[in-house]
Amino acid sequence: MARGASTRAIERLIAGAFRTALGRFPTGVALVTAAPGGEPAGLIVNSLTSVSLEPPLLSFCPSRSSLTWARMRRTQRFGVNVLARRHEGFARRASQRGADRFAGVDWELGPGGAPLLTDALAALECDTVAEHAAGDHWIVVGRVENIRISPVDDPLVFFVGAFFGADRGRSVSPIGGV
Ligand SMILES: Cc1cc2nc3c(=O)[nH]c(=O)nc-3n(C[C@H](O)[C@H](O)[C@H](O)COP(=O)(O)O)c2cc1C
């Protein structure tokens, strides 16, 4: 009994340290979308990752408790909208449980049928090619079918549990080819 309680306490400590450690890894922020039954749905995520160039694959990780993903997954395709610094207020509101994920933003359906924000830094449409169970999340892999790129602007960054804007003016060391 006592051992069980201390094991749970250690697990809580590890979970907290894990969250803190990964919070030190800055990420971008994206709105993943779909329109199941013609109704636009969206999920703010920071788990977006490029997976493969040939073929072009990306992934993101919706929570197994996400009610929104439970609806979105039915379409077997999804949109990815890369958010800019100017989307901070939108991202803050849209990440609340039960929020209207399209309030105050302009969007239209892309050629593949996913809602795309008109002013996203980049917007992609993907076909879902795999959905792996991974702990309390899913790893969803999508094959990119359409890409729309907008003029570059300051990105929205998530770091130590807060939104930041990156200062592009300080980028002095570009890596070739990206
Ligand atoms: C910066 C940021 C990143 C997030 N990343 C994810 C994510 O990768 N996966 C996820 O399921 N939820 C993520 N969330 C939480 C969801 O946006 C959302 O709040 C939650 O899933 C709402 O519940 P619902 O899916 O039932 O509507 C993130 C929230 C914030 C603010």
The ligand as an SDF file (V2000), in Angstrom:
LIG
                    3D

 31 33  0  0  0  0  0  0  0  0999 V2000
    0.2800   25.5000  -27.7580 C   0  0  0  0  0  0  0  0  0  0  0  0
   -0.6820   24.3520  -27.6630 C   0  0  0  0  0  0  0  0  0  0  0  0
   -0.3540   23.1370  -28.2480 C   0  0  0  0  0  0  0  0  0  0  0  0
   -1.2270   22.0510  -28.1870 C   0  0  0  0  0  0  0  0  0  0  0  0
   -0.8770   20.8840  -28.7960 N   0  0  0  0  0  0  0  0  0  0  0  0
   -1.7210   19.8460  -28.7720 C   0  0  0  0  0  0  0  0  0  0  0  0
   -1.3860   18.6390  -29.4460 C   0  0  0  0  0  0  0  0  0  0  0  0
   -0.3230   18.5060  -30.0610 O   0  0  0  0  0  0  0  0  0  0  0  0
   -2.2840   17.6060  -29.3860 N   0  0  0  0  0  0  0  0  0  0  0  0
   -3.4800   17.7260  -28.7240 C   0  0  0  0  0  0  0  0  0  0  0  0
   -4.2590   16.7760  -28.7070 O   0  0  0  0  0  0  0  0  0  0  0  0
   -3.8300   18.8720  -28.0830 N   0  0  0  0  0  0  0  0  0  0  0  0
   -2.9910   19.9200  -28.1000 C   0  0  0  0  0  0  0  0  0  0  0  0
   -3.3210   21.0780  -27.4570 N   0  0  0  0  0  0  0  0  0  0  0  0
   -4.6360   21.1470  -26.7880 C   0  0  0  0  0  0  0  0  0  0  0  0
   -5.7690   21.3520  -27.8180 C   0  0  0  0  0  0  0  0  0  0  0  0
   -5.5010   22.4810  -28.6340 O   0  0  0  0  0  0  0  0  0  0  0  0
   -7.1510   21.5870  -27.2000 C   0  0  0  0  0  0  0  0  0  0  0  0
   -7.0890   22.5180  -26.2060 O   0  0  0  0  0  0  0  0  0  0  0  0
   -7.8090   20.3670  -26.6270 C   0  0  0  0  0  0  0  0  0  0  0  0
   -7.5530   19.2530  -27.3710 O   0  0  0  0  0  0  0  0  0  0  0  0
   -9.3120   20.6570  -26.5790 C   0  0  0  0  0  0  0  0  0  0  0  0
  -10.0690   19.4980  -26.4440 O   0  0  0  0  0  0  0  0  0  0  0  0
  -10.9260   18.8730  -27.6560 P   0  0  0  0  0  0  0  0  0  0  0  0
   -9.9450   18.2780  -28.6030 O   0  0  0  0  0  0  0  0  0  0  0  0
  -11.7610   17.8550  -26.9860 O   0  0  0  0  0  0  0  0  0  0  0  0
  -11.7270   19.9500  -28.3280 O   0  0  0  0  0  0  0  0  0  0  0  0
   -2.4660   22.1840  -27.5050 C   0  0  0  0  0  0  0  0  0  0  0  0
   -2.7900   23.4010  -26.9050 C   0  0  0  0  0  0  0  0  0  0  0  0
   -1.8990   24.4680  -26.9790 C   0  0  0  0  0  0  0  0  0  0  0  0
   -2.2830   25.7780  -26.3400 C   0  0  0  0  0  0  0  0  0  0  0  0
  1  2  1  0
  2  3  1  0
  2 30  2  0
  3  4  2  0
  4  5  1  0
  4 28  1  0
  5  6  2  0
  6  7  1  0
  6 13  1  0
  7  8  2  0
  7  9  1  0
  9 10  1  0
 10 11  2  0
 10 12  1  0
 12 13  2  0
 13 14  1  0
 14 15  1  0
 14 28  1  0
 15 16  1  0
 16 17  1  0
 16 18  1  0
 18 19  1  0
 18 20  1  0
 20 21  1  0
 20 22  1  0
 22 23  1  0
 23 24  1  0
 24 25  2  0
 24 26  1  0
 24 27  1  0
 28 29  2  0
 29 30  1  0
 30 31  1  0
M  END
$$$$
